[in-house]
Amino acid sequence: MKKILLLLSTTRESPKSINTALEIAEKQNAELLVLFILDYELSQSIIEKLTEAGWIGGKATEELHHAILK
């Protein structure tokens, strides 16, 4: 069976790429594999917003970073 790989990330969104990959997979009766790349900086951005809003005080732990990414 043919396989098609679609790469997605938190830094860019491309609905056209997603639709194209779905169409090609359907036409070729191929398996669509999706690899989602997470930007490590995303967790830092979320932590900063939570800190500014008063939800987190002090320095965030590495465990919190991993929990957000998970």
Stockholm file with secondary structure:
# STOCKHOLM 1.0

chainA/1-70         MKKILLLLSTTRESPKSINTALEIAEKQNAELLVLFILDYELSQSIIEKLTEAGWIGGKATEELHHAILK
#=GR chainA/1-70 SS CCEEEEEEESSCCCHHHHHHHHHHHHHTTCEEEEEEECCHHHHHHHHHHHHHTTSCCSCCCHHHHHHHHC
#=GC SS_cons        CCEEEEEEESSCCCHHHHHHHHHHHHHTTCEEEEEEECCHHHHHHHHHHHHHTTSCCSCCCHHHHHHHHC
//
